[in-house]
Amino acid sequence: MLASVTSATLLGVRGHLVTVEAHVSSGLPGFTIVGLPDASCRESRDRVRAALLSSGHEWRQQRVTVNLAPTNLRKVGAGLDLAIALALLAATEQIDAEVLRDRAFVAELGLDGGLRHVVGMLPLCEAVGAARPVVAIDDVAEASLVRRDAQGARTLRGLVAALAGEEPWPDPPPRHRRLDAPAEPDLADVQGQTVARLALEVAAAGGHHLLMVGPPGAGKTMLAERLPGLLPDLDDAAALEVSRVHSAAGALQEVEGLVRRPPMRAPHHTASMVALVGGGSSVLRPGEISLASGGVLFLDELGEFPASHLDALRQPLESGVVRVARAHVGATLPARFLLVGATNPCPCGAGPLGPCRCSPAQVQRYLRRLSGPLLDRFDLGLWVDPPPAADVLGAGSRGESSALVRGRVARARAKANARGVQANRQLRGELLERAAPLSAQALDLLRERIADGRLTMRGAQRVRAVTLTLMDLDGVDGVLEVDHVQVALSLRSHGAALGVAA
């Protein structure tokens, strides 16, 4: 007898439809799974056997072949357990195959017959098409984010009874409302730092990458932590993409809806290349740059990251995706994030403005990790000095709040949306030419910077985009004048920020 059941498997952050075919025949007893299963998928043979016996079903001594189609797609994880068990029950005529039609089954099986959570439920339910998803009861909330018709079950025995109409489908468990999320840090807490506050606002409004250099305790981390609070909520398409990534990483639990606030990720400088970029030997998982997609990737102590890790960010910074390729599998992962880097100017942290104890060779070795092509991708670079003592002691007035700045950022982003992009940094080529025409004086200034080697062609394009963002924040339209271009250039002085010749 032959039976087939619809299911899905996860590759990167995308689900892929899988048809599970079970063939039972006479012959030497055995159980074989074909169709490029990974180790955890091959182990489903023992889980399915124990689950069937625990649920009161027969395990017949026959020749069983399970095919996972399409055979050219790598199958990973234990999410196919339930589909394999039901296909086997239908092939041995222990259940009616008709009750499996137009449904897709995605769940791991416990040895006691219980249905368990599967990582990546959101993209898996997207992949099954018109079939109605049937998942573990704990996964119904996540599945319903994209499929309102999702059904759940607690055990294999209860699922078979519900499919046969002998028992009602169980109600999903009540969603446990999470405690109120901690309030995002407010920009009003930052004392002084006028230029740094402006840089944060420009970075948020235009999606411009920001590099902050300064001695320890100057407030670089404090500033970076307040950047996500300046970003507007994600729209429907961005929220779905971000939620899909977090689901594939197993970080979308006890949800009450799609992820609406831009995420912030701050990996430690000892993170591995795979943890940062994503991938793996066979199970391709999203890394930190994908989990930061739609939000902020904050690399504190940038000078301590290995140079190879930092240079791996160069392509994702331009394309907005990272393409992970292995010998037998590959995946494209989203990576459209706003990069914020913070670093000390030298190993001791004092830098050129303080009593630095580092030798020139130590400073060069420390800064060598920040390659020229990587620095060129930072649209904004500034030196962050400690705030004046009067501000620290409370004599200074509080600055603008995050809510007030977020309003200006939202208006600037609305102008970018009218140009066909989410943020001005995404403007390229003809779009940038039309949106940011230069005055004669501004054009001469940029040509001069390119001619003397202080600006690359890519850097000049980024300066135009930053200038356009500055004008959007000021509510000014028209030709880019030299005053705004000079401000954009001053916010891009990587050399001055790092304490070297500009």
MARKOL-998006 format. One record per residue (C-alpha): residue number from 1; y, z, x; residue in one letter. Coordinates in nm, 2 decimals, m for minus. Each point is the difference from the previous one (the first is absolute). Last residue first. Example, Ala and Ser with C-alpha at 12.3 -4.5 7.8 and 13.67 -1.06 7.14 Angstrom:
BEGIN
2:m0.11:0.71:1.37:S
1:m0.34:0.07:m0.14:A
END
This chain:
BEGIN
502:6.29:0.73:4.17:A
501:m0.07:0.17:0.33:A
500:m0.24:0.29:m0.04:V
499:0.03:0.33:m0.19:G
498:m0.26:m0.08:m0.26:L
497:0.26:m0.01:m0.28:A
496:0.24:m0.20:0.21:A
495:m0.27:m0.26:0.07:G
494:m0.11:m0.01:m0.37:H
493:0.35:m0.07:m0.12:S
492:m0.08:m0.12:m0.35:R
491:0.24:0.22:m0.20:L
490:0.29:m0.13:0.22:S
489:m0.10:m0.36:m0.08:L
488:0.00:0.07:m0.37:A
487:0.35:0.15:0.02:V
486:0.12:m0.30:0.20:Q
485:m0.14:m0.23:m0.26:V
484:0.18:0.19:m0.28:H
483:0.33:m0.05:0.19:D
482:m0.07:m0.36:0.09:V
481:m0.02:m0.11:m0.36:E
480:m0.31:m0.11:m0.19:L
479:0.12:m0.25:m0.26:V
478:m0.01:0.10:m0.37:G
477:m0.07:0.32:m0.19:D
476:0.11:0.36:0.06:V
475:m0.14:0.30:m0.20:G
474:0.01:0.22:0.31:D
473:m0.38:0.05:m0.01:L
472:m0.05:m0.37:m0.04:D
471:0.24:m0.07:0.29:M
470:m0.21:0.23:0.23:L
469:m0.32:m0.17:m0.12:T
468:0.15:m0.34:0.09:L
467:0.09:0.13:0.34:T
466:m0.36:0.13:0.04:V
465:m0.14:m0.35:m0.09:A
464:0.24:m0.17:0.24:R
463:m0.10:0.24:0.28:V
462:m0.36:m0.08:m0.08:R
461:0.06:m0.37:0.05:Q
460:0.17:0.07:0.33:A
459:m0.29:0.21:0.11:G
458:m0.24:m0.28:m0.07:R
457:0.22:m0.23:0.21:M
456:0.01:0.26:0.27:T
455:0.29:0.22:0.08:L
454:0.15:0.15:0.32:R
453:m0.09:m0.31:0.20:G
452:0.36:m0.11:0.09:D
451:m0.03:m0.31:m0.22:A
450:m0.15:0.18:m0.30:I
449:0.28:0.26:m0.01:R
448:0.26:m0.28:0.03:E
447:m0.16:m0.20:m0.27:R
446:0.01:0.31:m0.22:L
445:0.37:0.05:0.06:L
444:0.08:m0.37:m0.06:D
443:m0.18:0.01:m0.33:L
442:0.19:0.31:m0.11:A
441:0.33:m0.16:0.09:Q
440:m0.08:m0.32:m0.19:A
439:m0.11:0.19:m0.31:S
438:m0.37:0.03:m0.05:L
437:m0.20:m0.10:m0.31:P
436:m0.24:0.27:m0.12:A
435:m0.18:m0.09:m0.32:A
434:m0.03:m0.37:0.06:R
433:m0.10:0.02:0.36:E
432:m0.23:0.29:m0.07:L
431:m0.19:m0.20:m0.26:L
430:m0.01:m0.31:0.22:E
429:m0.18:0.19:0.28:G
428:m0.12:0.34:m0.09:R
427:0.10:0.29:m0.23:L
426:m0.26:0.27:0.00:Q
425:0.24:0.24:0.17:R
424:0.23:m0.02:m0.30:N
423:m0.24:0.19:m0.22:A
422:m0.23:m0.08:m0.30:Q
421:0.06:m0.37:0.03:V
420:0.11:m0.28:m0.24:G
419:0.38:0.01:0.06:R
418:0.05:0.19:m0.33:A
417:m0.25:0.26:0.14:N
416:0.22:0.05:0.30:A
415:0.29:0.07:m0.23:K
414:m0.21:0.26:m0.19:A
413:m0.09:0.15:0.34:R
412:0.37:0.06:0.07:A
411:0.04:0.17:m0.34:R
410:m0.31:0.21:0.05:A
409:0.13:0.11:0.35:V
408:0.33:0.10:m0.16:R
407:m0.18:0.22:m0.25:G
406:m0.23:0.14:0.27:R
405:0.30:0.12:0.18:V
404:0.11:0.22:m0.29:L
403:m0.36:0.13:m0.06:A
402:m0.05:0.07:0.37:S
401:0.31:0.23:0.00:S
400:0.32:m0.07:0.17:E
399:0.10:0.23:0.29:G
398:0.04:0.37:0.00:R
397:0.32:0.13:0.15:S
396:0.01:0.13:0.36:G
395:0.05:0.37:0.07:A
394:m0.37:0.07:m0.05:G
393:m0.10:0.11:0.35:L
392:m0.16:m0.34:0.07:V
391:0.32:m0.18:m0.10:D
390:0.22:0.22:0.23:A
389:m0.26:m0.05:0.28:A
388:0.05:m0.37:m0.01:P
387:m0.31:m0.20:m0.09:P
386:m0.26:m0.08:0.27:P
385:0.04:m0.36:0.12:D
384:m0.20:m0.29:m0.15:V
383:0.02:m0.32:0.20:W
382:m0.03:m0.31:m0.22:L
381:m0.22:m0.30:m0.06:G
380:0.00:m0.21:m0.32:L
379:m0.17:m0.33:m0.05:D
378:m0.31:0.11:0.19:F
377:m0.21:m0.32:0.05:R
376:0.17:m0.06:0.34:D
375:m0.13:0.33:0.12:L
374:m0.36:m0.12:m0.05:L
373:0.06:m0.33:0.18:P
372:0.16:0.20:0.29:G
371:m0.29:0.23:0.04:S
370:0.03:0.37:m0.07:L
369:m0.28:0.14:0.21:R
368:0.21:m0.07:0.31:R
367:0.24:0.27:m0.11:L
366:m0.22:0.29:0.14:Y
365:m0.09:m0.19:0.32:R
364:0.37:m0.08:0.06:Q
363:0.10:0.36:m0.06:V
362:m0.27:0.13:0.24:Q
361:0.09:m0.25:0.27:A
360:0.37:0.10:m0.03:P
359:m0.10:0.36:0.06:S
358:0.01:0.24:m0.29:C
357:0.19:0.34:0.00:R
356:0.28:m0.12:m0.23:C
355:0.30:0.24:m0.02:P
354:0.15:m0.16:m0.30:G
353:0.17:m0.33:m0.11:L
352:m0.24:m0.23:0.17:P
351:m0.31:0.14:m0.17:G
350:m0.08:0.37:m0.07:A
349:m0.34:m0.06:m0.15:G
348:m0.21:0.10:0.30:C
347:m0.22:m0.32:m0.04:P
346:0.30:m0.23:m0.04:C
345:0.23:m0.13:m0.28:P
344:m0.18:0.20:m0.27:N
343:m0.15:m0.20:m0.28:T
342:0.03:m0.07:m0.36:A
341:m0.13:m0.32:m0.17:G
340:0.05:m0.10:m0.36:V
339:m0.19:m0.30:m0.14:L
338:0.06:m0.12:m0.35:L
337:m0.34:m0.13:m0.13:F
336:m0.15:m0.32:m0.12:R
335:m0.35:0.04:0.13:A
334:m0.24:m0.14:m0.25:P
333:m0.36:m0.05:0.12:L
332:m0.17:m0.34:0.06:T
331:m0.37:0.03:0.05:A
330:m0.28:m0.12:0.23:G
329:m0.37:0.02:0.03:V
328:m0.29:m0.12:0.22:H
327:0.14:0.02:0.36:A
326:0.31:0.20:m0.10:R
325:0.35:m0.10:m0.11:A
324:0.28:0.22:m0.12:V
323:0.31:m0.19:m0.12:R
322:0.30:0.23:m0.04:V
321:0.26:m0.09:m0.26:V
320:0.38:0.02:m0.02:G
319:0.04:m0.31:0.22:S
318:0.26:0.12:0.24:E
317:m0.07:0.37:0.04:L
316:m0.37:m0.07:m0.03:P
315:0.02:m0.22:0.31:Q
314:0.18:0.25:0.22:R
313:m0.20:0.31:m0.11:L
312:m0.28:m0.07:0.25:A
311:0.27:0.04:0.28:D
310:0.03:0.37:m0.09:L
309:m0.37:0.06:0.02:H
308:m0.03:m0.18:0.34:S
307:0.29:0.20:0.14:A
306:m0.18:0.32:m0.07:P
305:0.22:0.24:m0.21:F
304:0.18:0.27:0.19:E
303:0.33:m0.19:0.01:G
302:0.01:m0.01:m0.38:L
301:0.01:0.38:m0.02:E
300:0.02:m0.04:m0.38:D
299:m0.13:m0.32:m0.15:L
298:0.11:0.00:m0.36:F
297:m0.14:m0.27:m0.22:L
296:0.21:m0.02:m0.32:V
295:m0.07:m0.14:m0.35:G
294:m0.15:m0.30:m0.17:G
293:m0.28:m0.02:0.25:S
292:m0.04:0.34:0.17:A
291:m0.37:0.01:m0.08:L
290:m0.03:m0.35:0.15:S
289:0.17:0.11:0.33:I
288:m0.22:0.32:0.00:E
287:m0.32:m0.19:m0.01:G
286:m0.19:m0.18:m0.28:P
285:m0.38:0.01:0.02:R
284:m0.23:m0.28:0.11:L
283:m0.35:0.13:m0.02:V
282:m0.19:m0.20:0.26:S
281:0.13:0.10:0.35:S
280:0.33:0.14:m0.12:G
279:0.33:m0.13:m0.12:G
278:0.34:0.15:m0.03:G
277:0.32:m0.02:0.21:V
276:0.06:0.37:0.08:L
275:m0.34:0.15:m0.05:A
274:m0.16:m0.30:0.17:V
273:0.23:0.03:0.30:M
272:m0.07:0.37:0.03:S
271:0.24:0.27:m0.10:A
270:0.12:0.22:0.30:T
269:0.37:m0.07:m0.08:H
268:m0.05:0.19:m0.33:H
267:0.04:m0.21:m0.32:P
266:0.31:0.04:m0.22:A
265:m0.05:m0.18:m0.33:R
264:0.25:0.00:m0.27:M
263:m0.07:m0.14:m0.35:P
262:0.26:m0.17:m0.22:P
261:m0.01:0.17:m0.34:R
260:m0.17:m0.17:m0.29:R
259:m0.37:0.04:0.08:V
258:m0.17:m0.11:m0.32:L
257:m0.08:0.25:m0.27:G
256:m0.10:0.36:m0.06:E
255:m0.22:0.01:0.31:V
254:m0.25:0.27:0.07:E
253:m0.12:m0.20:0.30:Q
252:0.15:m0.30:0.18:L
251:m0.06:0.07:0.37:A
250:m0.35:m0.16:0.04:G
249:0.14:m0.26:0.24:A
248:m0.08:m0.28:m0.24:A
247:0.18:0.19:m0.27:S
246:0.30:0.05:0.22:H
245:0.01:m0.38:0.06:V
244:m0.03:m0.08:m0.37:R
243:0.27:0.25:m0.09:S
242:0.24:m0.17:0.24:V
241:m0.07:m0.34:m0.14:E
240:0.03:0.12:m0.36:L
239:0.32:0.18:0.07:A
238:0.14:m0.31:0.18:A
237:m0.07:m0.22:m0.31:A
236:0.13:0.25:m0.25:D
235:0.32:0.08:0.19:D
234:0.01:0.28:0.26:L
233:0.26:0.27:m0.05:D
232:0.32:m0.03:0.20:P
231:0.02:0.10:0.37:L
230:0.24:0.28:0.11:L
229:m0.26:0.27:m0.03:G
228:m0.22:m0.19:0.23:P
227:0.27:0.04:0.28:L
226:0.02:0.37:m0.01:R
225:m0.29:0.07:0.23:E
224:0.15:m0.23:0.25:A
223:0.32:0.20:0.02:L
222:m0.18:0.33:0.06:M
221:m0.22:m0.17:0.26:T
220:0.30:m0.12:0.20:K
219:0.20:0.33:m0.04:G
218:0.13:0.05:0.36:A
217:m0.26:0.27:0.07:G
216:m0.16:m0.19:0.29:P
215:0.24:m0.24:0.17:P
214:0.08:m0.34:m0.15:G
213:m0.13:m0.34:m0.10:V
212:m0.03:m0.13:m0.35:M
211:m0.15:m0.34:m0.08:L
210:0.04:m0.15:m0.35:L
209:m0.17:m0.30:m0.17:H
208:0.21:m0.16:m0.27:H
207:m0.11:0.00:m0.36:G
206:0.35:m0.10:m0.11:G
205:0.11:0.29:m0.21:A
204:m0.22:0.26:0.16:A
203:0.08:m0.10:0.36:A
202:0.37:m0.02:m0.09:V
201:0.00:0.35:m0.15:E
200:m0.19:0.14:0.30:L
199:0.24:m0.16:0.24:A
198:0.30:0.14:m0.19:L
197:m0.16:0.35:0.02:R
196:m0.05:m0.05:0.38:A
195:0.36:m0.09:0.04:V
194:0.13:0.30:m0.18:T
193:m0.24:0.24:0.17:Q
192:0.18:0.32:m0.13:G
191:m0.23:0.24:m0.19:Q
190:m0.31:m0.14:m0.17:V
189:m0.09:0.20:m0.30:D
188:0.19:m0.24:m0.23:A
187:m0.27:m0.26:0.09:L
186:m0.23:0.19:m0.23:D
185:m0.37:0.05:0.08:P
184:m0.22:m0.13:m0.28:E
183:m0.09:0.26:m0.25:A
182:m0.35:0.14:0.02:P
181:m0.23:m0.16:m0.26:A
180:m0.03:0.20:m0.32:D
179:m0.35:0.13:m0.01:L
178:m0.24:m0.27:m0.09:R
177:m0.09:m0.03:m0.36:R
176:m0.38:0.02:m0.03:H
175:m0.10:m0.30:m0.20:R
174:m0.23:0.10:m0.28:P
173:m0.36:m0.11:0.07:P
172:m0.09:m0.34:m0.15:P
171:m0.17:0.02:m0.34:D
170:m0.37:m0.06:0.02:P
169:m0.14:m0.32:m0.16:W
168:m0.18:0.09:m0.31:P
167:m0.38:0.03:0.01:E
166:m0.29:m0.21:m0.13:E
165:0.20:m0.33:0.01:G
164:m0.22:m0.15:0.26:A
163:0.28:m0.02:0.25:L
162:0.09:0.37:m0.07:A
161:m0.37:0.10:0.06:A
160:m0.01:m0.19:0.33:V
159:0.32:0.16:0.11:L
158:m0.11:0.35:m0.09:G
157:m0.32:m0.04:0.21:R
156:0.20:m0.15:0.29:L
155:0.23:0.30:0.00:T
154:0.37:0.07:m0.06:R
153:0.12:m0.31:m0.17:A
152:0.32:m0.19:m0.01:G
151:0.16:m0.29:m0.19:Q
150:0.28:m0.23:0.11:A
149:0.18:m0.18:m0.29:D
148:0.35:0.08:0.14:R
147:m0.07:m0.19:0.31:R
146:0.26:0.01:0.28:V
145:0.11:0.36:0.00:L
144:m0.31:0.07:m0.21:S
143:m0.22:m0.02:0.31:A
142:0.18:0.30:0.16:E
141:m0.03:0.22:m0.31:A
140:m0.36:m0.11:m0.06:V
139:m0.11:0.09:0.36:D
138:m0.12:0.35:m0.08:D
137:m0.22:m0.12:m0.28:I
136:m0.18:m0.23:0.24:A
135:0.06:m0.37:m0.08:V
134:m0.06:m0.26:m0.26:V
133:0.24:m0.29:0.02:P
132:0.01:m0.25:m0.29:R
131:m0.06:m0.36:0.13:A
130:0.30:m0.23:m0.03:A
129:0.07:m0.01:0.37:G
128:m0.21:0.24:0.22:V
127:0.24:m0.01:0.29:A
126:0.28:0.21:m0.15:E
125:m0.24:0.28:m0.06:C
124:m0.09:0.00:0.37:L
123:0.36:m0.01:0.10:P
122:0.07:0.33:m0.19:L
121:m0.33:0.17:0.09:M
120:0.06:m0.02:0.37:G
119:m0.22:0.29:0.10:V
118:m0.29:0.07:m0.23:V
117:m0.05:0.33:m0.19:H
116:m0.34:0.11:m0.11:R
115:m0.24:m0.06:m0.29:L
114:m0.27:0.27:m0.03:G
113:m0.37:m0.10:0.01:G
112:m0.12:0.31:0.19:D
111:m0.02:m0.19:0.32:L
110:0.36:m0.10:m0.04:G
109:0.10:m0.35:m0.10:L
108:0.32:m0.18:0.11:E
107:0.20:m0.18:m0.26:A
106:0.11:m0.35:m0.10:V
105:m0.15:m0.16:m0.31:F
104:0.14:m0.32:m0.16:A
103:m0.04:m0.08:m0.37:R
102:m0.02:m0.32:m0.19:D
101:m0.38:0.02:m0.03:R
100:m0.16:0.32:0.10:L
99:m0.11:0.09:m0.36:V
98:m0.18:m0.34:m0.02:E
97:m0.23:0.10:0.28:A
96:m0.18:0.24:m0.23:D
95:m0.12:0.30:0.19:I
94:m0.34:0.09:0.16:Q
93:m0.08:m0.37:0.01:E
92:m0.10:0.01:0.38:T
91:0.28:m0.25:0.08:A
90:0.25:0.20:m0.23:A
89:m0.07:0.33:0.18:L
88:0.03:m0.17:0.34:L
87:0.33:m0.16:m0.10:A
86:0.12:0.34:m0.12:L
85:m0.09:0.17:0.34:A
84:0.15:m0.28:0.20:I
83:0.32:0.01:m0.20:A
82:0.03:0.38:0.04:L
81:m0.05:m0.01:0.38:D
80:0.25:m0.28:0.06:L
79:0.28:0.24:0.08:G
78:m0.19:0.14:0.30:A
77:0.20:m0.16:0.27:G
76:0.03:m0.35:0.14:V
75:m0.11:m0.34:m0.10:K
74:0.08:m0.28:0.25:R
73:0.06:m0.33:m0.18:L
72:m0.20:m0.31:0.09:N
71:m0.28:0.09:m0.24:T
70:0.21:m0.03:m0.31:P
69:m0.20:0.17:m0.15:A
68:m0.18:0.33:0.07:L
67:m0.37:m0.07:m0.04:N
66:m0.25:0.28:m0.08:V
65:m0.37:m0.07:0.06:T
64:m0.26:0.23:m0.16:V
63:m0.38:m0.03:0.06:R
62:m0.16:0.24:m0.23:Q
61:m0.10:0.37:0.00:Q
60:0.20:0.10:m0.30:R
59:0.27:0.26:0.00:W
58:0.02:0.12:m0.36:E
57:0.30:0.16:m0.16:H
56:0.06:0.36:m0.08:G
55:0.35:0.04:0.16:S
54:m0.13:0.17:0.31:S
53:m0.25:m0.28:0.06:L
52:0.27:m0.26:m0.03:L
51:0.24:0.19:0.22:A
50:m0.26:0.06:0.27:A
49:m0.09:m0.37:0.01:R
48:0.37:m0.11:m0.01:V
47:0.09:0.23:0.29:R
46:m0.29:m0.12:0.21:D
45:0.08:m0.37:m0.05:R
44:0.37:0.07:0.03:S
43:m0.05:0.03:0.38:E
42:0.05:m0.37:0.04:R
41:0.35:0.04:m0.14:C
40:0.08:0.28:0.25:S
39:m0.13:m0.22:0.29:A
38:0.19:m0.31:m0.10:D
37:m0.13:m0.25:m0.25:P
36:0.01:m0.37:0.10:L
35:m0.17:m0.15:m0.31:G
34:m0.35:0.15:0.01:V
33:m0.14:0.33:m0.12:I
32:m0.38:0.04:0.02:T
31:m0.22:0.25:m0.19:F
30:m0.38:m0.01:0.05:G
29:m0.33:0.01:m0.17:P
28:m0.24:m0.28:0.11:L
27:m0.01:m0.24:m0.28:G
26:0.10:m0.03:m0.36:S
25:0.36:m0.09:m0.08:S
24:0.34:0.16:m0.06:V
23:0.32:m0.20:0.07:H
22:0.34:0.18:0.00:A
21:0.32:m0.19:0.02:E
20:0.33:0.18:0.07:V
19:0.30:m0.24:m0.05:T
18:0.29:0.10:0.21:V
17:0.38:m0.05:m0.07:L
16:0.23:0.08:0.29:H
15:0.25:0.28:0.01:G
14:0.30:m0.02:0.23:R
13:0.15:0.27:0.23:V
12:m0.22:m0.08:0.30:G
11:m0.33:m0.12:m0.15:L
10:m0.12:0.20:m0.29:L
9:m0.31:m0.08:m0.21:T
8:m0.04:m0.09:m0.37:A
7:m0.25:0.01:m0.28:S
6:m0.17:m0.22:m0.26:T
5:m0.36:0.04:m0.09:V
4:m0.29:m0.25:0.03:S
3:m0.36:0.02:m0.13:A
2:m0.32:m0.17:0.11:L
1:m0.36:0.07:m0.11:M
END
